[in-house]
Amino acid sequence: MSPKLPHTEEPHPLELDQPRVAVKVPAVRVDKQGTLSDAERVDRAMSAFIKDFGRTTALYLESCIHCGMCADVCHFHEVTKDPKYTPIWKLEPFKQAYKREYGPLAPLYRALNLKSAVTAAQLEEWQHLIYDACTVCGRCSLACPMGIDIAGMISQARHGMFQAGLVPHELWAVAERAAREGSPLGATPKVFAERIEWLADENEIEIPLDKPRADVLCTMSSIEIMKYPDSLVATAKLMNHLGLDWTFRTDGYEATNFGLLSGNIEWQKQLTLKLINAAIACDAKLLVLPECGHAYGALRWMGANVLGRPLPFRVLHISEFLAEHVRDGSLRLRKVGKSVTYHDPCQISRRGGATEASREVLAALGVELREMYPTKGLNWCCGGGGGVVAIHRADELRYQAFRLKMDQIDATDAELPVTSCANCRQTFDDGGAHFHWNRTMHSLLELVADHLGELG
Amino acid sequence: MSLLDFARGPALLVAVLVFLAGTAWRLIGVFRLRDPQDLSEPRRAAAWKGIRLIALRSWPRREFLAGSAFSEIAGYTFHVGFLAVLLFNVKHVRGLGNWLAASIGSHTPAALPWPTLGATSSVVLSLVALVALLATLLHRLVSPVKRLISNFDDYFSWLVTVAPLVTGLVLAVQPEGPRPGGLLAAHYLSVDALLLWFPWGKLIHAFTLMPVRAITGMRFERKGATL
């Protein structure tokens, strides 16, 4: 489905020299893709919603008691106190579709018109709530007394929104670019190979590319490739230091998955399969995911389901990889000698289960770890996940949420804020620049690469 | 047939049948659906241990307490008071014994093996539950969040829940002796209404609470995610 755009050479030019790398502010926003009628948009949304109504989702949708407890733990509600940002309210059309079109009482709801049908206008109104105002961080899912995974259903609701052609301009643009070019931010295989060559020369380091066979396949996020190239160098330094048989590959390097974030299941599958096929092609035993939150969920927890069978290789987030090598003694690190506070990327800690890995690495770095409050799985989101940081019109809301994060970090008074997600990092860079904050978020991987000690 | 005979006779029978059939319909309608199999390699093989979420989510997190304290306290107070009176009020226990005996053709009331609450305790607990219910209604009306997300179901479910409490309280404070038929009929009718409505609205959470927590707990535990 293509957007209604005036013909230009490049409809969605990128802005790569700003604190936040994304599509440039569009002269005219196009938040509606295609030329579908309202009825067609609703039909397509309903069909997609219904595909997601399995047992668990149905149970969730039958069980909400409208207690509103999810509101107070959502950063967007917390900072605005606007009730429309109540997480479960963001799912209203999804709930409505279930109750009226699919649930066991649907015939009653329709016959007596107890629930009105979802309309195109309603879906358009909810676009802001489902995309701009939800980072899918999953904090709400921990507060629900019923145990409903609200965040999981937001991702499902996005499937319907995508099919209806109702995705925010920038998110659609980067997702479409990723499907077309292999990267949302222009890190095409050619650009990636050129960057590798340049970084290898510049840093006088060997960075293997396209080895036909390797034990370990390393991947990167487009944000790292285009904005934080030091992460590529850090990865190479680390892998070479450990003496591993590893490679990057141009047929599977980009771990970000804007198919997942925008709600296009086909694009999600296409991007995931690139990584899986590249790992299989080089007979990798291990695929290491970069410092990217949603990339972890997309491959570690959804990859096998996309493939339709268990993955024939292990998948580790880079922080888990580091922790494993710290644990077995093969990675020794020099002491950093500073106080550090760690920002938990939601998809890696809260929803991904790798909460302790980064802390093991920080312990090996000998830092004084000053935990935020709350921390670990309950930590506040940076406000930029779930594709939110890409959406320009969401900036003001995101900046408000970012205040929470700054306050949390300032309260620790730690010298180094550290995280393990490039998307969080750029959200910090952008939010920090907006507020003239005097702190900079650092990468755990780069900190490790700068403090490699003697081999174990 | 008097109103009382109707309320505790055919009306109650119909209400119980609707309650059973409607609840079964709704639950079977959900549980017959299937979820795709999760093929990812679990971080923790014993995902079943996630059922501890049933217990964990029964107690508010310290970190979230600021926003949830009122709902937690009011919710627990109402549920404990309501269930205690429903299950242990001496008249309820005796009535159930009589009904069970009658249903097997016995003229001797069955003695049920659980403790009973006397009239005074039942009145106090009912009052406490009533106050908690009134507080939740007030909160629903004044809280911008709750007002926005509430619908007919929330208010009607509140009404059919509070009605048996109120009619029961009025009955309980009557002087000793034969109970006025009209009041008793009202109490039965309010119970009938509660049973008739139960399967169609949010009250169904009484049956879905445990499965939802267990399923989410196992899914999250499998990944090692925060419970």
Interface residues (C-beta under 8 A of the other chain):
Chain A: F53 G54 R55 T56 A58 L59 Y60 E62 S63 C64 I65 H66 C67 G68 M69 A71 D72 V73 H77 K81 P83 K84 T86 I88 W89 G103 P104 L105 L108 L114 G138 S141 L142 A143 C144 P145 M146 G147 I148 D149 R300 W301 M302 G303 A304 N305 L307 G308 R309 P310 L311 R314 V315 S349 R350 R351 G352 G353 A354 T355 Y373 P374 K376 G377 L378
Chain B: W25 R26 I28 G29 V30 F31 L33 R34 D35 P36 D38 L39 S40 E41 R43 L53 I54 R57 R61 E63 F64 A66 G67 S68 S71 E72 G75 S143 P144 V145 K146 R147 L148 I149 S150 N151 F152 D153 D154 W200 K202 I204 H205 T208 L209 P211 V212 R213 A214 I215 T216 G217 R219 F220 K223 G224 A225 T226 L227
